[in-house]
Amino acid sequence: MPTCKIAAWNIYFSWNLTETHQGALRIPPEQARRAANVGRIINALNADILGIVESMSKREMTCFQDRQ
């Protein structure tokens, strides 16, 4: 029988992971290591469905799109 892996994660203080710099949204240098770890952990979860709880806005989440 197929399984469906569901995960939920609260990214603590997620609002620190992005900033607007010269009009563009980016991950600030001082948060780069933490942001990379967040992306690595999310990828390692390998969930079919992932809920990000109490997180940043959808626009800010695009900074993590296609990052590994």
Gaussian input, Z-matrix of N, CA and C with variables (Angstrom, degrees):
# hf/3-21g

backbone

0 1
 N
 C     1     B1
 C     2     B2     1     A1
 N     3     B3     2     A2     1     D1
 C     4     B4     3     A3     2     D2
 C     5     B5     4     A4     3     D3
 N     6     B6     5     A5     4     D4
 C     7     B7     6     A6     5     D5
 C     8     B8     7     A7     6     D6
 N     9     B9     8     A8     7     D7
 C    10    B10     9     A9     8     D8
 C    11    B11    10    A10     9     D9
 N    12    B12    11    A11    10    D10
 C    13    B13    12    A12    11    D11
 C    14    B14    13    A13    12    D12
 N    15    B15    14    A14    13    D13
 C    16    B16    15    A15    14    D14
 C    17    B17    16    A16    15    D15
 N    18    B18    17    A17    16    D16
 C    19    B19    18    A18    17    D17
 C    20    B20    19    A19    18    D18
 N    21    B21    20    A20    19    D19
 C    22    B22    21    A21    20    D20
 C    23    B23    22    A22    21    D21
 N    24    B24    23    A23    22    D22
 C    25    B25    24    A24    23    D23
 C    26    B26    25    A25    24    D24
 N    27    B27    26    A26    25    D25
 C    28    B28    27    A27    26    D26
 C    29    B29    28    A28    27    D27
 N    30    B30    29    A29    28    D28
 C    31    B31    30    A30    29    D29
 C    32    B32    31    A31    30    D30
 N    33    B33    32    A32    31    D31
 C    34    B34    33    A33    32    D32
 C    35    B35    34    A34    33    D33
 N    36    B36    35    A35    34    D34
 C    37    B37    36    A36    35    D35
 C    38    B38    37    A37    36    D36
 N    39    B39    38    A38    37    D37
 C    40    B40    39    A39    38    D38
 C    41    B41    40    A40    39    D39
 N    42    B42    41    A41    40    D40
 C    43    B43    42    A42    41    D41
 C    44    B44    43    A43    42    D42
 N    45    B45    44    A44    43    D43
 C    46    B46    45    A45    44    D44
 C    47    B47    46    A46    45    D45
 N    48    B48    47    A47    46    D46
 C    49    B49    48    A48    47    D47
 C    50    B50    49    A49    48    D48
 N    51    B51    50    A50    49    D49
 C    52    B52    51    A51    50    D50
 C    53    B53    52    A52    51    D51
 N    54    B54    53    A53    52    D52
 C    55    B55    54    A54    53    D53
 C    56    B56    55    A55    54    D54
 N    57    B57    56    A56    55    D55
 C    58    B58    57    A57    56    D56
 C    59    B59    58    A58    57    D57
 N    60    B60    59    A59    58    D58
 C    61    B61    60    A60    59    D59
 C    62    B62    61    A61    60    D60
 N    63    B63    62    A62    61    D61
 C    64    B64    63    A63    62    D62
 C    65    B65    64    A64    63    D63
 N    66    B66    65    A65    64    D64
 C    67    B67    66    A66    65    D65
 C    68    B68    67    A67    66    D66
 N    69    B69    68    A68    67    D67
 C    70    B70    69    A69    68    D68
 C    71    B71    70    A70    69    D69
 N    72    B72    71    A71    70    D70
 C    73    B73    72    A72    71    D71
 C    74    B74    73    A73    72    D72
 N    75    B75    74    A74    73    D73
 C    76    B76    75    A75    74    D74
 C    77    B77    76    A76    75    D75
 N    78    B78    77    A77    76    D76
 C    79    B79    78    A78    77    D77
 C    80    B80    79    A79    78    D78
 N    81    B81    80    A80    79    D79
 C    82    B82    81    A81    80    D80
 C    83    B83    82    A82    81    D81
 N    84    B84    83    A83    82    D82
 C    85    B85    84    A84    83    D83
 C    86    B86    85    A85    84    D84
 N    87    B87    86    A86    85    D85
 C    88    B88    87    A87    86    D86
 C    89    B89    88    A88    87    D87
 N    90    B90    89    A89    88    D88
 C    91    B91    90    A90    89    D89
 C    92    B92    91    A91    90    D90
 N    93    B93    92    A92    91    D91
 C    94    B94    93    A93    92    D92
 C    95    B95    94    A94    93    D93
 N    96    B96    95    A95    94    D94
 C    97    B97    96    A96    95    D95
 C    98    B98    97    A97    96    D96
 N    99    B99    98    A98    97    D97
 C   100   B100    99    A99    98    D98
 C   101   B101   100   A100    99    D99
 N   102   B102   101   A101   100   D100
 C   103   B103   102   A102   101   D101
 C   104   B104   103   A103   102   D102
 N   105   B105   104   A104   103   D103
 C   106   B106   105   A105   104   D104
 C   107   B107   106   A106   105   D105
 N   108   B108   107   A107   106   D106
 C   109   B109   108   A108   107   D107
 C   110   B110   109   A109   108   D108
 N   111   B111   110   A110   109   D109
 C   112   B112   111   A111   110   D110
 C   113   B113   112   A112   111   D111
 N   114   B114   113   A113   112   D112
 C   115   B115   114   A114   113   D113
 C   116   B116   115   A115   114   D114
 N   117   B117   116   A116   115   D115
 C   118   B118   117   A117   116   D116
 C   119   B119   118   A118   117   D117
 N   120   B120   119   A119   118   D118
 C   121   B121   120   A120   119   D119
 C   122   B122   121   A121   120   D120
 N   123   B123   122   A122   121   D121
 C   124   B124   123   A123   122   D122
 C   125   B125   124   A124   123   D123
 N   126   B126   125   A125   124   D124
 C   127   B127   126   A126   125   D125
 C   128   B128   127   A127   126   D126
 N   129   B129   128   A128   127   D127
 C   130   B130   129   A129   128   D128
 C   131   B131   130   A130   129   D129
 N   132   B132   131   A131   130   D130
 C   133   B133   132   A132   131   D131
 C   134   B134   133   A133   132   D132
 N   135   B135   134   A134   133   D133
 C   136   B136   135   A135   134   D134
 C   137   B137   136   A136   135   D135
 N   138   B138   137   A137   136   D136
 C   139   B139   138   A138   137   D137
 C   140   B140   139   A139   138   D138
 N   141   B141   140   A140   139   D139
 C   142   B142   141   A141   140   D140
 C   143   B143   142   A142   141   D141
 N   144   B144   143   A143   142   D142
 C   145   B145   144   A144   143   D143
 C   146   B146   145   A145   144   D144
 N   147   B147   146   A146   145   D145
 C   148   B148   147   A147   146   D146
 C   149   B149   148   A148   147   D147
 N   150   B150   149   A149   148   D148
 C   151   B151   150   A150   149   D149
 C   152   B152   151   A151   150   D150
 N   153   B153   152   A152   151   D151
 C   154   B154   153   A153   152   D152
 C   155   B155   154   A154   153   D153
 N   156   B156   155   A155   154   D154
 C   157   B157   156   A156   155   D155
 C   158   B158   157   A157   156   D156
 N   159   B159   158   A158   157   D157
 C   160   B160   159   A159   158   D158
 C   161   B161   160   A160   159   D159
 N   162   B162   161   A161   160   D160
 C   163   B163   162   A162   161   D161
 C   164   B164   163   A163   162   D162
 N   165   B165   164   A164   163   D163
 C   166   B166   165   A165   164   D164
 C   167   B167   166   A166   165   D165
 N   168   B168   167   A167   166   D166
 C   169   B169   168   A168   167   D167
 C   170   B170   169   A169   168   D168
 N   171   B171   170   A170   169   D169
 C   172   B172   171   A171   170   D170
 C   173   B173   172   A172   171   D171
 N   174   B174   173   A173   172   D172
 C   175   B175   174   A174   173   D173
 C   176   B176   175   A175   174   D174
 N   177   B177   176   A176   175   D175
 C   178   B178   177   A177   176   D176
 C   179   B179   178   A178   177   D177
 N   180   B180   179   A179   178   D178
 C   181   B181   180   A180   179   D179
 C   182   B182   181   A181   180   D180
 N   183   B183   182   A182   181   D181
 C   184   B184   183   A183   182   D182
 C   185   B185   184   A184   183   D183
 N   186   B186   185   A185   184   D184
 C   187   B187   186   A186   185   D185
 C   188   B188   187   A187   186   D186
 N   189   B189   188   A188   187   D187
 C   190   B190   189   A189   188   D188
 C   191   B191   190   A190   189   D189
 N   192   B192   191   A191   190   D190
 C   193   B193   192   A192   191   D191
 C   194   B194   193   A193   192   D192
 N   195   B195   194   A194   193   D193
 C   196   B196   195   A195   194   D194
 C   197   B197   196   A196   195   D195
 N   198   B198   197   A197   196   D196
 C   199   B199   198   A198   197   D197
 C   200   B200   199   A199   198   D198
 N   201   B201   200   A200   199   D199
 C   202   B202   201   A201   200   D200
 C   203   B203   202   A202   201   D201

   B1=1.4411
   B2=1.5267
   B3=1.3303
   B4=1.4686
   B5=1.5308
   B6=1.3073
   B7=1.4620
   B8=1.5226
   B9=1.3088
   B10=1.4631
   B11=1.5262
   B12=1.3126
   B13=1.4591
   B14=1.5312
   B15=1.3284
   B16=1.4607
   B17=1.5241
   B18=1.3295
   B19=1.4656
   B20=1.5243
   B21=1.3131
   B22=1.4619
   B23=1.5207
   B24=1.3244
   B25=1.4547
   B26=1.5106
   B27=1.3155
   B28=1.4513
   B29=1.5286
   B30=1.3203
   B31=1.4682
   B32=1.5288
   B33=1.3157
   B34=1.4599
   B35=1.5260
   B36=1.3221
   B37=1.4652
   B38=1.5250
   B39=1.3139
   B40=1.4683
   B41=1.5179
   B42=1.3240
   B43=1.4637
   B44=1.5228
   B45=1.3168
   B46=1.4715
   B47=1.5293
   B48=1.3195
   B49=1.4577
   B50=1.5270
   B51=1.3311
   B52=1.4638
   B53=1.5216
   B54=1.3240
   B55=1.4590
   B56=1.5240
   B57=1.3209
   B58=1.4569
   B59=1.5190
   B60=1.3120
   B61=1.4681
   B62=1.5221
   B63=1.3200
   B64=1.4634
   B65=1.5309
   B66=1.3328
   B67=1.4489
   B68=1.5165
   B69=1.3225
   B70=1.4734
   B71=1.5276
   B72=1.3108
   B73=1.4531
   B74=1.5241
   B75=1.3296
   B76=1.4681
   B77=1.5221
   B78=1.3184
   B79=1.4546
   B80=1.5283
   B81=1.3463
   B82=1.4620
   B83=1.5250
   B84=1.3244
   B85=1.4696
   B86=1.5262
   B87=1.3253
   B88=1.4672
   B89=1.5322
   B90=1.3316
   B91=1.4609
   B92=1.5333
   B93=1.3196
   B94=1.4727
   B95=1.5324
   B96=1.3151
   B97=1.4726
   B98=1.5296
   B99=1.3245
   B100=1.4653
   B101=1.5320
   B102=1.3348
   B103=1.4619
   B104=1.5267
   B105=1.3201
   B106=1.4665
   B107=1.5248
   B108=1.3401
   B109=1.4599
   B110=1.5303
   B111=1.3330
   B112=1.4695
   B113=1.5233
   B114=1.3293
   B115=1.4584
   B116=1.5183
   B117=1.3209
   B118=1.4665
   B119=1.5287
   B120=1.3132
   B121=1.4624
   B122=1.5224
   B123=1.3288
   B124=1.4646
   B125=1.5251
   B126=1.3223
   B127=1.4687
   B128=1.5225
   B129=1.3347
   B130=1.4632
   B131=1.5284
   B132=1.3254
   B133=1.4626
   B134=1.5197
   B135=1.3158
   B136=1.4622
   B137=1.5296
   B138=1.3326
   B139=1.4696
   B140=1.5198
   B141=1.3096
   B142=1.4623
   B143=1.5270
   B144=1.3206
   B145=1.4590
   B146=1.5255
   B147=1.3306
   B148=1.4640
   B149=1.5155
   B150=1.3233
   B151=1.4595
   B152=1.5115
   B153=1.3193
   B154=1.4613
   B155=1.5221
   B156=1.3186
   B157=1.4529
   B158=1.5258
   B159=1.3352
   B160=1.4716
   B161=1.5211
   B162=1.2835
   B163=1.4540
   B164=1.5205
   B165=1.2988
   B166=1.4561
   B167=1.5261
   B168=1.3082
   B169=1.4606
   B170=1.5304
   B171=1.3234
   B172=1.4708
   B173=1.5323
   B174=1.3217
   B175=1.4792
   B176=1.5306
   B177=1.3336
   B178=1.4629
   B179=1.5264
   B180=1.3245
   B181=1.4624
   B182=1.5313
   B183=1.3378
   B184=1.4699
   B185=1.5268
   B186=1.3291
   B187=1.4714
   B188=1.5133
   B189=1.3284
   B190=1.4501
   B191=1.5250
   B192=1.3037
   B193=1.4575
   B194=1.5265
   B195=1.2966
   B196=1.4603
   B197=1.5216
   B198=1.3505
   B199=1.4713
   B200=1.5210
   B201=1.3179
   B202=1.4633
   B203=1.4911
   A1=109.32
   A2=119.00
   A3=121.65
   A4=111.43
   A5=115.82
   A6=120.66
   A7=109.47
   A8=115.17
   A9=122.40
   A10=106.64
   A11=116.38
   A12=120.91
   A13=108.88
   A14=116.06
   A15=122.83
   A16=108.22
   A17=116.63
   A18=121.04
   A19=109.17
   A20=115.82
   A21=122.47
   A22=107.56
   A23=115.42
   A24=119.19
   A25=110.09
   A26=116.59
   A27=123.15
   A28=107.06
   A29=116.70
   A30=120.85
   A31=107.19
   A32=115.72
   A33=123.43
   A34=111.37
   A35=117.35
   A36=123.77
   A37=112.29
   A38=115.84
   A39=119.79
   A40=113.11
   A41=117.60
   A42=119.27
   A43=112.89
   A44=118.94
   A45=122.34
   A46=112.59
   A47=117.83
   A48=120.66
   A49=114.27
   A50=117.49
   A51=119.24
   A52=110.17
   A53=115.01
   A54=121.29
   A55=108.15
   A56=115.68
   A57=120.35
   A58=107.24
   A59=115.66
   A60=121.95
   A61=107.88
   A62=116.53
   A63=122.82
   A64=111.18
   A65=115.23
   A66=121.58
   A67=116.05
   A68=117.59
   A69=120.96
   A70=109.73
   A71=115.08
   A72=121.33
   A73=109.07
   A74=116.88
   A75=120.22
   A76=110.05
   A77=114.87
   A78=122.22
   A79=106.00
   A80=118.09
   A81=119.71
   A82=111.54
   A83=117.06
   A84=120.98
   A85=113.69
   A86=117.50
   A87=119.78
   A88=112.57
   A89=118.12
   A90=122.17
   A91=112.22
   A92=118.07
   A93=121.99
   A94=112.49
   A95=117.39
   A96=120.08
   A97=110.50
   A98=116.25
   A99=120.09
   A100=110.79
   A101=117.10
   A102=121.10
   A103=110.59
   A104=117.24
   A105=120.64
   A106=110.53
   A107=116.87
   A108=120.85
   A109=111.25
   A110=116.93
   A111=120.65
   A112=109.24
   A113=116.85
   A114=120.74
   A115=112.67
   A116=116.61
   A117=121.45
   A118=111.08
   A119=116.18
   A120=120.18
   A121=110.84
   A122=117.37
   A123=120.41
   A124=110.10
   A125=117.70
   A126=120.43
   A127=111.66
   A128=116.92
   A129=120.80
   A130=112.15
   A131=117.44
   A132=120.31
   A133=111.09
   A134=116.49
   A135=122.70
   A136=111.75
   A137=114.80
   A138=120.47
   A139=110.65
   A140=115.58
   A141=120.92
   A142=110.20
   A143=115.61
   A144=122.65
   A145=107.40
   A146=116.24
   A147=120.88
   A148=109.42
   A149=116.53
   A150=121.84
   A151=109.23
   A152=116.29
   A153=120.94
   A154=105.84
   A155=116.61
   A156=122.98
   A157=110.41
   A158=116.58
   A159=122.57
   A160=111.14
   A161=116.16
   A162=120.99
   A163=112.03
   A164=114.54
   A165=122.84
   A166=109.80
   A167=116.56
   A168=121.32
   A169=111.13
   A170=115.35
   A171=120.67
   A172=110.24
   A173=117.47
   A174=121.66
   A175=110.50
   A176=116.69
   A177=120.68
   A178=111.59
   A179=117.03
   A180=120.54
   A181=111.74
   A182=117.88
   A183=119.50
   A184=111.18
   A185=118.27
   A186=120.16
   A187=112.08
   A188=117.55
   A189=122.08
   A190=112.50
   A191=116.41
   A192=120.57
   A193=110.30
   A194=116.56
   A195=123.21
   A196=114.26
   A197=117.54
   A198=120.93
   A199=108.78
   A200=115.87
   A201=120.10
   A202=109.38
   D1=131.43
   D2=179.88
   D3=-65.02
   D4=150.00
   D5=177.36
   D6=-114.59
   D7=157.07
   D8=176.79
   D9=-125.50
   D10=118.42
   D11=-178.87
   D12=-93.61
   D13=120.59
   D14=-179.38
   D15=-114.32
   D16=132.09
   D17=179.72
   D18=-132.40
   D19=149.09
   D20=172.87
   D21=-132.72
   D22=140.70
   D23=-178.02
   D24=-145.10
   D25=133.50
   D26=175.45
   D27=-97.28
   D28=110.80
   D29=178.82
   D30=-81.61
   D31=98.06
   D32=-175.92
   D33=-57.17
   D34=127.97
   D35=-178.48
   D36=54.05
   D37=43.45
   D38=-177.16
   D39=-62.97
   D40=-25.44
   D41=-179.21
   D42=-63.95
   D43=-14.21
   D44=176.35
   D45=-81.56
   D46=-10.81
   D47=-172.37
   D48=-81.66
   D49=-13.85
   D50=178.92
   D51=-134.70
   D52=159.75
   D53=175.40
   D54=-153.54
   D55=162.75
   D56=173.36
   D57=-96.83
   D58=125.88
   D59=-178.53
   D60=-131.89
   D61=118.59
   D62=-178.25
   D63=52.47
   D64=42.21
   D65=176.05
   D66=82.40
   D67=-4.99
   D68=-178.37
   D69=-115.69
   D70=145.62
   D71=176.62
   D72=-79.25
   D73=133.92
   D74=-179.77
   D75=-151.21
   D76=168.88
   D77=171.56
   D78=-91.99
   D79=119.69
   D80=-177.77
   D81=-66.12
   D82=149.25
   D83=-177.63
   D84=-52.61
   D85=-38.51
   D86=-177.87
   D87=-71.75
   D88=-11.15
   D89=178.15
   D90=-109.32
   D91=0.58
   D92=-174.11
   D93=-58.27
   D94=-43.79
   D95=-178.65
   D96=-66.23
   D97=-45.68
   D98=179.02
   D99=-62.50
   D100=-43.69
   D101=179.31
   D102=-61.96
   D103=-40.53
   D104=177.77
   D105=-62.91
   D106=-40.04
   D107=178.30
   D108=-65.77
   D109=-40.10
   D110=177.07
   D111=-59.60
   D112=-48.96
   D113=178.87
   D114=-60.80
   D115=-41.40
   D116=-179.87
   D117=-63.47
   D118=-43.61
   D119=-179.29
   D120=-67.49
   D121=-43.51
   D122=178.26
   D123=-59.74
   D124=-44.34
   D125=177.47
   D126=-63.36
   D127=-39.67
   D128=-178.51
   D129=-67.49
   D130=-27.29
   D131=177.20
   D132=-60.91
   D133=-32.41
   D134=178.35
   D135=48.48
   D136=44.35
   D137=-177.59
   D138=-82.65
   D139=146.79
   D140=172.71
   D141=-73.86
   D142=-35.85
   D143=176.89
   D144=-130.67
   D145=127.35
   D146=-178.96
   D147=-124.22
   D148=125.60
   D149=174.66
   D150=-107.38
   D151=123.32
   D152=174.95
   D153=-97.23
   D154=116.98
   D155=-173.24
   D156=-98.51
   D157=139.68
   D158=178.27
   D159=47.97
   D160=52.56
   D161=-173.99
   D162=-108.36
   D163=-175.59
   D164=176.72
   D165=-70.41
   D166=176.31
   D167=-178.89
   D168=-69.60
   D169=163.20
   D170=177.67
   D171=-58.44
   D172=-39.91
   D173=178.55
   D174=-59.37
   D175=-44.71
   D176=-179.70
   D177=-68.06
   D178=-34.12
   D179=179.25
   D180=-63.01
   D181=-21.86
   D182=179.67
   D183=-64.36
   D184=-19.56
   D185=175.61
   D186=-62.62
   D187=-21.30
   D188=-177.58
   D189=-98.83
   D190=-5.03
   D191=-178.93
   D192=-62.88
   D193=131.63
   D194=177.24
   D195=58.70
   D196=25.42
   D197=175.78
   D198=-100.50
   D199=144.80
   D200=175.05
   D201=-137.60

